[in-house]
Amino acid sequence: MEITRVEARHVRRSMWGDFWQQQSRVNAPNPMSRYPRRGDSWTWYMWPQGVVVVRVTLSDGTTGIGYSEDGIGVAATIVNEHMARLCLGADAMATEGLWDQLYRASMVYGRKGAAIEAISAIDIAVWDAVGKSLGVPVYRLLGGHHGKPVRAYASKVHPDPDLGEVRRMAADYRDRGFSGVKLNWAYGPADGRAGILGNLRFVEAIRDELGDDVDLMSDAYMGWDRPFATEMIRHLGRFDLRWLEEPLIPDDVAGHALLRSAGDVPIATGEHEFTRFGFQQLLDSGAADVLQPDVHRVGGLTEFRRVAQMASGHEVEIVPHVYSAATLHGVLSQPNCTWIEYLTVPSYWESRVEPLFLGEPRVVDGAPELPTEPGIGLRPNADVAPELADWA
C-alpha cells in the first residue's frame, strides 16, 4: 500500500465555523493585550482565516483527506513544493518513519509553526486513506477504543458586561447536557485591580449559575503576565476550577511551573505547542496538570499519540484543543484522554455558518458519538468550498 500522490489546496475559510464568528467579536485578554488596541476585538491583529487541505492517494486508488490551519497559505506551499515528493512511494502503513522523514527534511525551516501544521495535514490524510483502504475507523488502527466514557465540554462562555447574559449563556450549555463548561476571562493586566475584581465577579456569576455539579474550566488565552496570574490564583481556589488555561505565553514554561506551584488551581497549556519535543519540556519542567495538544498543530495523529503516551508516564491528563473528527479518533484511543473540547455557541445565537467538512460526529447530551465510517469519516462540503468539489 504505497503513497502515489500528495496534493494540497489552500482554502480561505475558517475551520472554526460559528465559533470563530462569535470569538472574533470578543474583547478579552490575548498575547497583544499589552499594546494599545486598534480595534474592538481580536481581529485587529489576527491573520487571515484559512486551512490547508491535503489529499493523499494510495496505490489501490483510495484517497484520504487531512487538514490544518493555514491562514496565509504557507503550509499549502510547503506541502506542494517540498513534502509531497518525499511521500511518494512510501509505505502508507509506516506512519512513524514517514513522519520522521518529513520532520527531519524540514528541520532547517520548521520544527514548529507552519511546517508542522503541513506535516499534521499530511499525517491525518494518510491515516484517513489507510482506514478507508482497510475498511475500519482510524481509532481502531490507533489502538482501539480505551473503553472509558468520553465527555465533551462546552467552549466557551464569552465575556459580556451584562452578567445576566453571561448566566444565560452558561445555563444554555448546561441545559444542553454539557457536564463541563469553559469560560474566556474578561480582563487582564492592562485592567489592573479593577480587572481582578471584574474577573472574580464574572466567574462567580458562572459558578453560581452552573452549580457544583458542572466542571468549570477557564482560559486566559496567553493574555496574562506572572504578577496578574499569581494574584488571580490567590482568589480562584473557592470556585473549584477544573483548570486555568494558558495564563502566560507558551514559551514561558518556567512561569507556568511557578504558577502551578503557587496555588490549588490546576494549570493547562499546550494548544500552541508543537511536537513531542515541546511537550517533553513541559513535562520535564512540571509546568502543567493538563496538556492540550492540537491534532492539527502538534504533528497529526502520529505525534498526538506519542504525546499522549509520554504524558501517561507522568500521570498527566490529555485534553486536546479543538473538536474535530481527527481529534476524536485520537481521544478514543488513548486512556488518559476522557475529555474533548467542543467549540460551540449558545443555541439562541442567530448566525449559523455551514461547516467546511461534512461527517463530523455529533455531540449529544455532552458526549460525542462513536465514529463508524472507515477512515476519519470526513468529506469536503462542496457548497461551502467549491474549490474542493472534485475532492468531495
C-alpha positions as CSV (number, residue, x, y, z in Angstrom):
1,M,0.0,0.0,0.0
2,E,2.2,2.9,-1.3
3,I,1.5,6.6,-1.4
4,T,1.3,7.6,-5.1
5,R,0.2,11.2,-4.8
6,V,0.1,14.0,-2.3
7,E,-1.5,17.4,-3.1
8,A,-2.6,20.4,-1.0
9,R,-5.0,23.2,-1.6
10,H,-5.4,26.5,0.4
11,V,-9.0,27.3,1.3
12,R,-9.7,30.9,2.5
13,R,-12.3,29.9,5.1
14,S,-12.1,29.5,8.9
15,M,-12.1,25.9,10.2
16,W,-13.9,27.2,13.3
17,G,-17.3,28.0,11.8
18,D,-19.8,29.6,14.1
19,F,-17.3,29.7,16.9
20,W,-15.0,32.0,15.0
21,Q,-17.8,34.3,14.1
22,Q,-18.5,34.8,17.8
23,Q,-14.9,34.7,19.0
24,S,-13.8,37.4,16.6
25,R,-16.0,39.9,18.4
26,V,-14.6,39.2,21.8
27,N,-12.7,41.8,23.8
28,A,-10.7,39.6,26.1
29,P,-7.0,39.0,27.2
30,N,-4.7,37.8,24.4
31,P,-1.0,38.0,23.6
32,M,-1.3,41.5,22.2
33,S,-3.2,43.0,25.1
34,R,-0.2,44.8,26.4
35,Y,-0.3,47.1,23.3
36,P,-3.0,49.7,22.7
37,R,-6.0,48.2,21.0
38,R,-6.5,49.2,17.4
39,G,-9.9,47.7,17.2
40,D,-12.8,46.4,19.2
41,S,-11.9,42.7,19.1
42,W,-9.1,40.2,18.4
43,T,-9.4,40.8,14.7
44,W,-7.1,43.8,14.6
45,Y,-4.1,41.6,14.9
46,M,-5.3,38.2,13.7
47,W,-4.0,36.6,10.5
48,P,-6.5,35.8,7.7
49,Q,-8.6,32.7,8.3
50,G,-7.8,29.7,6.2
51,V,-6.9,26.0,6.1
52,V,-4.6,23.7,4.1
53,V,-6.5,20.6,2.9
54,V,-4.3,17.7,1.8
55,R,-5.4,14.7,-0.3
56,V,-3.3,11.5,-0.3
57,T,-3.8,8.8,-2.9
58,L,-2.7,5.2,-2.4
59,S,-1.6,2.6,-4.9
60,D,-5.0,0.9,-4.6
61,G,-6.8,4.2,-5.6
62,T,-8.0,5.0,-2.1
63,T,-7.8,8.7,-1.2
64,G,-7.6,10.3,2.2
65,I,-8.2,13.9,3.4
66,G,-6.5,15.9,6.2
67,Y,-6.4,19.5,7.1
68,S,-4.9,22.1,9.5
69,E,-4.8,25.8,10.0
70,D,-3.1,27.8,7.2
71,G,-4.2,31.4,7.3
72,I,-1.8,32.8,4.7
73,G,-1.2,29.7,2.5
74,V,2.3,28.9,3.8
75,A,1.5,25.3,4.8
76,A,0.0,24.5,1.4
77,T,3.1,25.8,-0.3
78,I,5.3,23.7,1.9
79,V,3.3,20.5,1.1
80,N,3.2,21.1,-2.7
81,E,6.8,22.5,-3.1
82,H,8.7,20.2,-0.8
83,M,6.9,17.5,1.3
84,A,4.7,15.9,-1.3
85,R,7.6,14.4,-3.3
86,L,9.1,13.0,-0.1
87,C,6.0,10.9,0.5
88,L,5.9,9.3,-3.0
89,G,6.5,5.6,-2.9
90,A,6.4,5.4,0.9
91,D,4.6,2.6,2.7
92,A,1.4,4.3,3.9
93,M,1.3,1.9,6.9
94,A,4.7,3.1,8.1
95,T,3.4,6.3,9.6
96,E,6.2,6.6,12.2
97,G,9.0,6.5,9.6
98,L,7.2,8.9,7.2
99,W,6.6,11.4,10.0
100,D,10.3,11.3,11.0
101,Q,11.4,11.9,7.4
102,L,9.1,14.9,6.9
103,Y,10.3,16.4,10.2
104,R,14.0,16.0,9.6
105,A,13.7,17.2,6.0
106,S,12.0,20.4,7.1
107,M,14.1,21.0,10.2
108,V,16.1,23.9,8.9
109,Y,12.9,26.0,8.4
110,G,10.5,24.0,10.6
111,R,10.4,22.4,14.0
112,K,7.3,24.5,14.9
113,G,4.6,26.5,13.2
114,A,3.5,26.2,9.6
115,A,5.9,23.3,8.7
116,I,4.5,21.1,11.5
117,E,0.9,22.1,10.5
118,A,1.8,20.9,7.0
119,I,3.0,17.6,8.4
120,S,-0.2,17.4,10.5
121,A,-2.4,17.6,7.5
122,I,-0.4,15.0,5.6
123,D,-0.3,12.7,8.5
124,I,-4.1,12.9,9.1
125,A,-4.7,12.3,5.4
126,V,-2.5,9.2,5.4
127,W,-4.4,7.7,8.4
128,D,-7.7,8.5,6.7
129,A,-6.6,6.8,3.5
130,V,-5.3,3.7,5.3
131,G,-8.5,3.4,7.4
132,K,-10.6,3.7,4.2
133,S,-8.5,1.1,2.4
134,L,-8.8,-1.4,5.3
135,G,-12.5,-0.5,5.9
136,V,-12.1,0.5,9.6
137,P,-12.4,3.7,11.6
138,V,-9.0,5.2,12.4
139,Y,-9.3,5.0,16.2
140,R,-9.3,1.2,15.7
141,L,-5.9,1.5,14.0
142,L,-4.6,3.7,16.7
143,G,-5.2,1.0,19.4
144,G,-9.0,0.8,19.6
145,H,-11.4,2.5,22.0
146,H,-10.0,2.6,25.5
147,G,-13.4,1.9,26.9
148,K,-13.8,4.9,29.2
149,P,-16.6,7.4,28.8
150,V,-15.6,10.5,26.8
151,R,-17.2,13.8,27.7
152,A,-17.3,17.0,25.7
153,Y,-17.1,20.3,27.4
154,A,-18.7,23.5,26.0
155,S,-16.2,26.1,24.9
156,K,-16.9,28.9,25.7
157,V,-18.8,31.4,27.9
158,H,-17.6,34.6,26.4
159,P,-17.2,37.9,28.4
160,D,-20.1,40.2,28.4
161,P,-20.6,43.4,30.5
162,D,-24.1,42.1,31.3
163,L,-23.7,39.3,33.8
164,G,-27.3,38.3,33.1
165,E,-26.3,37.4,29.6
166,V,-23.3,35.6,31.0
167,R,-25.5,33.5,33.2
168,R,-27.9,32.9,30.2
169,M,-25.0,31.5,28.1
170,A,-23.7,29.2,30.9
171,A,-27.2,27.9,31.6
172,D,-27.8,27.2,27.9
173,Y,-24.7,25.0,27.8
174,R,-25.7,23.2,31.0
175,D,-29.3,22.6,29.7
176,R,-27.9,21.1,26.5
177,G,-26.3,18.4,28.5
178,F,-22.7,19.5,28.9
179,S,-21.2,18.5,32.2
180,G,-18.2,20.8,31.6
181,V,-18.2,24.4,30.6
182,K,-15.2,26.7,29.9
183,L,-15.1,30.5,30.3
184,N,-12.9,33.0,28.5
185,W,-11.6,35.5,31.1
186,A,-12.8,39.1,30.6
187,Y,-9.8,41.1,31.9
188,G,-6.0,41.1,32.0
189,P,-3.0,43.0,33.3
190,A,-3.9,46.2,31.5
191,D,-7.1,46.4,33.5
192,G,-5.2,46.5,36.9
193,R,-7.0,45.9,40.2
194,A,-10.4,46.5,38.5
195,G,-9.6,43.7,36.2
196,I,-9.0,41.3,39.1
197,L,-12.4,42.2,40.6
198,G,-14.2,42.1,37.3
199,N,-12.9,38.6,36.6
200,L,-14.0,37.4,40.1
201,R,-17.5,38.8,39.5
202,F,-17.5,37.1,36.1
203,V,-16.5,33.6,37.4
204,E,-18.7,33.9,40.5
205,A,-21.8,34.5,38.3
206,I,-21.0,31.5,36.1
207,R,-20.3,29.2,39.1
208,D,-23.4,30.3,40.8
209,E,-25.5,29.6,37.7
210,L,-23.9,26.2,36.9
211,G,-23.9,24.9,40.5
212,D,-21.4,22.4,41.8
213,D,-22.2,19.5,39.5
214,V,-20.7,21.0,36.4
215,D,-17.0,21.1,35.8
216,L,-15.8,24.7,35.2
217,M,-12.7,25.4,33.1
218,S,-11.1,28.7,32.3
219,D,-8.9,30.2,29.5
220,A,-6.7,33.3,29.6
221,Y,-5.5,32.8,26.0
222,M,-1.9,33.8,26.7
223,G,-3.1,37.2,27.8
224,W,-1.9,37.5,31.5
225,D,1.6,38.0,33.0
226,R,3.1,36.4,36.0
227,P,2.0,39.0,38.6
228,F,-1.6,39.2,37.4
229,A,-1.9,35.5,37.1
230,T,-0.4,35.0,40.6
231,E,-2.9,37.4,42.1
232,M,-5.8,35.8,40.3
233,I,-4.8,32.3,41.5
234,R,-4.8,33.6,45.1
235,H,-8.6,34.2,44.7
236,L,-9.7,31.4,42.5
237,G,-9.5,28.4,44.8
238,R,-13.0,28.8,46.1
239,F,-14.5,28.3,42.6
240,D,-13.2,24.8,42.2
241,L,-11.9,25.3,38.6
242,R,-11.0,22.3,36.6
243,W,-8.1,24.3,35.2
244,L,-6.6,27.7,34.3
245,E,-5.6,27.5,30.7
246,E,-2.7,29.4,29.1
247,P,-2.3,32.2,31.6
248,L,1.1,33.1,30.0
249,I,2.6,32.9,26.6
250,P,3.6,29.3,25.6
251,D,7.3,29.9,25.7
252,D,7.2,30.9,29.4
253,V,7.5,27.3,30.6
254,A,9.1,28.3,33.9
255,G,6.3,30.8,34.5
256,H,3.7,28.1,34.1
257,A,5.6,25.9,36.5
258,L,5.7,28.7,39.1
259,L,2.0,29.3,38.8
260,R,1.3,25.6,39.2
261,S,3.2,25.6,42.5
262,A,1.6,28.9,43.6
263,G,-1.9,27.6,44.5
264,D,-4.5,24.9,44.2
265,V,-5.7,25.9,40.6
266,P,-4.6,23.3,38.1
267,I,-2.6,24.7,35.1
268,A,-3.3,23.7,31.5
269,T,-1.3,24.5,28.4
270,G,-0.1,23.1,25.1
271,E,-2.6,24.1,22.4
272,H,0.1,26.3,20.9
273,E,2.9,23.8,21.4
274,F,4.4,21.6,18.6
275,T,5.7,18.1,18.5
276,R,6.7,15.8,21.4
277,F,9.9,17.8,21.9
278,G,7.9,20.8,23.0
279,F,5.7,18.7,25.3
280,Q,8.7,16.9,26.7
281,Q,9.9,20.3,28.0
282,L,6.5,21.0,29.6
283,L,6.6,17.5,31.3
284,D,10.2,17.9,32.5
285,S,9.5,21.3,34.0
286,G,6.3,20.2,35.8
287,A,4.6,23.1,34.0
288,A,1.1,21.6,33.6
289,D,-1.5,19.4,35.2
290,V,-3.3,19.1,31.9
291,L,-1.7,19.1,28.4
292,Q,-3.7,20.3,25.4
293,P,-2.1,19.2,22.1
294,D,-4.0,20.1,18.9
295,V,-4.0,17.2,16.5
296,H,-3.9,19.7,13.6
297,R,-0.9,21.6,15.0
298,V,1.2,19.1,17.0
299,G,2.1,16.9,14.0
300,G,-1.1,14.9,13.3
301,L,-2.4,11.7,14.9
302,T,1.1,10.1,14.8
303,E,2.6,12.8,17.0
304,F,-0.6,13.2,19.1
305,R,-0.4,9.6,20.1
306,R,3.3,10.0,21.1
307,V,2.5,13.0,23.3
308,A,-0.4,11.2,25.0
309,Q,1.7,8.2,25.8
310,M,4.6,10.4,27.1
311,A,2.1,12.2,29.4
312,S,0.7,8.9,30.7
313,G,4.1,8.1,32.1
314,H,3.9,11.3,34.2
315,E,0.2,10.7,35.2
316,V,-0.7,13.9,33.3
317,E,-4.1,14.2,31.6
318,I,-4.5,15.0,27.9
319,V,-7.4,17.2,26.9
320,P,-6.8,18.2,23.3
321,H,-7.5,21.6,21.8
322,V,-10.5,21.9,19.5
323,Y,-13.2,19.4,18.4
324,S,-12.7,17.6,15.1
325,A,-13.3,14.2,13.7
326,A,-9.5,13.5,13.7
327,T,-9.2,14.7,17.3
328,L,-12.0,12.4,18.4
329,H,-10.2,9.4,16.9
330,G,-7.1,10.2,18.8
331,V,-9.0,10.7,22.1
332,L,-10.9,7.5,21.8
333,S,-7.7,5.5,21.5
334,Q,-5.7,7.0,24.4
335,P,-6.7,6.0,28.0
336,N,-5.5,9.3,29.5
337,C,-8.0,11.2,27.2
338,T,-11.5,11.4,28.6
339,W,-12.5,15.0,27.8
340,I,-12.7,16.7,24.4
341,E,-13.3,20.4,23.7
342,Y,-16.4,21.3,21.8
343,L,-16.4,24.7,20.2
344,T,-19.9,25.8,20.5
345,V,-22.2,28.9,20.6
346,P,-25.4,29.5,22.5
347,S,-28.4,27.8,21.0
348,Y,-30.1,31.2,20.8
349,W,-27.3,32.8,18.8
350,E,-28.7,33.8,15.4
351,S,-25.9,33.3,13.0
352,R,-25.2,29.9,11.6
353,V,-22.1,29.1,9.4
354,E,-22.1,26.0,7.3
355,P,-19.3,23.6,8.1
356,L,-16.2,23.2,5.9
357,F,-16.4,19.4,6.2
358,L,-19.3,17.0,6.4
359,G,-19.5,13.9,8.5
360,E,-18.1,15.1,11.8
361,P,-19.6,13.0,14.7
362,R,-22.3,14.8,16.6
363,V,-22.2,15.7,20.3
364,V,-25.4,14.6,22.0
365,D,-26.1,15.4,25.7
366,G,-22.5,16.4,26.2
367,A,-20.9,13.2,24.7
368,P,-19.5,12.6,21.2
369,E,-21.0,9.8,19.1
370,L,-18.7,6.9,18.3
371,P,-17.4,7.2,14.6
372,T,-18.5,4.3,12.4
373,E,-17.3,5.3,8.9
374,P,-13.9,3.9,7.6
375,G,-11.0,6.3,8.0
376,I,-11.6,9.7,9.6
377,G,-15.1,9.9,8.2
378,L,-15.0,13.4,6.7
379,R,-15.6,14.8,3.2
380,P,-15.3,18.4,2.0
381,N,-18.5,20.4,1.8
382,A,-18.5,21.5,-1.8
383,D,-21.3,24.0,-1.2
384,V,-19.0,25.9,1.2
385,A,-15.7,25.3,-0.5
386,P,-16.3,24.8,-4.3
387,E,-12.5,24.7,-4.8
388,L,-12.7,21.2,-3.2
389,A,-15.7,20.0,-5.1
390,D,-13.7,17.4,-7.0
391,W,-12.4,16.0,-3.7
392,A,-15.8,15.7,-2.1
